[in-house]
Amino acid sequence: MKQTKQSTEMTAKEKRTSRGIFQSILLLVIIPLLFATAVFLIIAQVADINVFDKAKEWSSKLPFSSEQNDKPEQADLVSEERVVTLQAEIQEKEAQLFKLQQQLDQSADEKEQLLIEQEKLLAEIETLQREKEDTNKQFAEIVRTFEQMSAKSAAPVITNMNDAEAIRILTSLKPDDLAAILEKMSPEDAAKYTTMMTR
């Protein structure tokens, strides 16, 4: 029983001792440290100092954080290379855009030249059509003149013309007038013109 009593007393003493050490550490170290931290934070707040930024700044100056300092430099280097690459791409795209703009301007000039040429050609076609109409009117008047002439007067005039003009007039005459004019020609001329008209 004595031993049980002694062991109980020793356990109680150990508990008190261990509780006493924890209480003394709590009272002497942790509570004053928490109080000092609270006072420090209040002073930093009043002085408008960002404690967290300062902590990052101080921690970056520590020797074991040099690897972290290298990473931002590498990231900056990669970013600069990317910026240079993007600027080169932008310049290339601008050059392509400038070239396309030049081609567009050139094609617009060519289109304008073609439109001007087309207008000139249309004007020439109109002029030629008017000249053709005038020529056709003149030729129709000449044919009417030959139709009004007597066959005896018309035959020598036609034989003195070149063959192409003579055939053209003869093919445009009415059959009765043509027969009368061919009768008044020499047999050789009449045969010649008849052969030429049948071709």
C-alpha positions in Angstrom: 0.0 0.0 0.0 2.8 2.3 0.8 4.2 1.7 -2.7 0.9 2.6 -4.3 0.6 5.7 -2.2 4.1 6.7 -3.1 3.6 6.0 -6.7 0.4 8.0 -6.7 2.2 10.9 -4.9 5.0 10.7 -7.4 2.6 10.7 -10.3 0.8 13.7 -8.9 4.1 15.5 -8.3 5.2 14.7 -11.9 1.9 16.1 -13.1 2.4 19.2 -11.1 5.9 19.6 -12.2 5.1 19.0 -15.9 2.1 21.3 -15.6 4.3 23.8 -13.8 6.9 23.8 -16.6 4.3 24.3 -19.3 2.7 27.1 -17.3 6.0 28.8 -16.7 7.0 28.5 -20.5 3.5 29.9 -21.3 3.8 32.7 -18.8 7.4 33.6 -19.4 7.9 33.1 -23.2 4.7 32.6 -25.3 2.5 35.3 -23.7 5.1 38.0 -23.7 6.0 37.0 -27.3 2.4 37.3 -28.4 2.1 40.6 -26.6 5.3 42.0 -28.2 4.0 40.8 -31.7 0.7 42.5 -31.2 2.4 45.8 -30.1 4.8 45.5 -33.1 1.8 45.0 -35.5 -0.1 48.0 -34.0 3.0 50.2 -34.3 3.5 49.1 -38.0 -0.1 49.8 -38.8 0.1 53.3 -37.3 3.4 53.9 -39.1 1.7 52.7 -42.4 4.3 49.9 -42.9 3.3 46.8 -44.8 4.8 44.0 -42.6 4.2 41.3 -45.2 6.0 43.2 -48.0 8.9 43.9 -45.7 9.0 40.2 -44.7 9.2 39.2 -48.4 11.9 41.7 -49.0 14.0 40.5 -46.1 13.4 36.8 -46.9 14.6 37.4 -50.5 17.9 38.7 -49.2 18.5 35.5 -47.3 21.3 33.3 -48.8 19.1 30.2 -49.3 16.6 32.2 -51.4 19.0 32.9 -54.3 17.2 30.2 -56.4 14.0 32.2 -56.1 15.8 35.3 -57.3 17.1 33.4 -60.3 13.6 32.3 -61.3 12.2 35.8 -61.8 15.3 36.8 -63.8 14.7 33.7 -66.0 11.0 34.6 -66.3 12.0 38.2 -67.3 14.4 36.8 -69.9 11.7 34.5 -71.3 9.2 37.4 -71.3 11.7 39.7 -73.1 12.4 37.0 -75.7 8.7 36.6 -76.2 8.2 40.3 -76.6 11.0 40.5 -79.2 9.5 37.5 -81.1 6.0 39.2 -81.1 7.5 42.5 -82.3 9.2 40.6 -85.1 5.9 39.0 -86.1 4.2 42.3 -86.0 6.8 43.9 -88.3 6.5 40.9 -90.7 2.7 41.3 -90.7 3.0 45.0 -91.3 5.3 44.3 -94.2 2.9 41.8 -95.7 0.0 44.3 -95.2 2.1 47.0 -96.9 2.8 44.6 -99.8 -0.9 43.7 -100.1 -1.8 47.4 -100.1 0.6 48.1 -102.9 -0.8 45.2 -104.9 -4.3 46.4 -104.2 -3.4 50.0 -105.4 -1.7 48.5 -108.5 -4.7 46.4 -109.4 -6.9 49.4 -108.8 -4.7 51.5 -111.2 -4.8 48.6 -113.8 -8.6 48.4 -113.5 -8.8 52.1 -114.0 -6.6 51.9 -117.1 -8.7 49.0 -118.5 -11.9 51.0 -117.9 -10.4 54.0 -119.8 -9.3 51.7 -122.6 -12.7 50.0 -122.7 -14.3 53.5 -123.0 -12.0 54.3 -125.9 -12.8 51.1 -127.7 -16.5 51.6 -127.2 -16.1 55.1 -128.6 -14.2 53.7 -131.6 -16.9 51.0 -132.2 -19.6 53.7 -132.1 -17.6 55.8 -134.6 -17.1 52.7 -136.9 -20.8 51.9 -136.7 -21.8 55.4 -137.6 -19.3 55.3 -140.5 -20.7 52.0 -141.6 -24.2 53.3 -141.4 -23.1 56.4 -143.4 -21.3 54.1 -145.9 -24.4 51.9 -146.2 -26.6 55.0 -146.8 -24.2 56.3 -149.4 -24.1 52.9 -151.1 -27.9 52.6 -151.0 -28.1 56.0 -152.7 -25.6 54.9 -155.3 -27.6 51.7 -156.0 -30.8 53.9 -156.3 -29.0 56.1 -158.7 -28.0 53.1 -160.9 -31.6 51.9 -160.7 -32.8 55.2 -162.0 -30.2 55.4 -164.8 -31.0 53.9 -168.1 -29.3 50.5 -168.8 -27.4 52.0 -171.7 -25.8 54.7 -169.5 -25.2 52.4 -166.5 -23.4 49.6 -168.4 -20.3 51.5 -169.4 -19.9 53.1 -166.0 -20.0 49.7 -164.3 -17.5 48.2 -166.7 -15.0 51.1 -165.9 -15.2 50.4 -162.1 -12.9 47.9 -160.4 -14.4 44.4 -160.1 -15.2 44.5 -156.4 -17.2 47.7 -156.6 -18.9 46.6 -159.7 -20.0 43.2 -158.3 -21.2 44.9 -155.1 -23.4 47.2 -157.1 -24.6 44.5 -159.4 -25.6 42.2 -156.6 -27.6 45.0 -154.9 -29.7 45.8 -157.9 -33.2 44.5 -158.5 -33.2 41.5 -161.0 -35.0 43.5 -163.7 -32.5 46.3 -163.6 -29.6 43.9 -163.4 -30.8 42.0 -166.5 -31.2 45.3 -168.5 -27.7 46.5 -167.6 -26.1 43.1 -168.5 -27.9 43.2 -171.9 -26.2 46.5 -172.7 -22.7 45.2 -171.8 -20.4 43.4 -174.3 -20.8 39.6 -174.1 -17.4 39.2 -172.5 -18.1 41.7 -169.7 -21.5 40.3 -169.1 -20.0 36.7 -168.8 -17.2 37.9 -166.6 -19.6 39.7 -164.1 -22.1 36.8 -164.2 -19.4 34.3 -163.3 -18.1 36.6 -160.5 -21.6 37.0 -159.0 -22.2 33.2 -158.9 -19.0 32.6 -156.8 
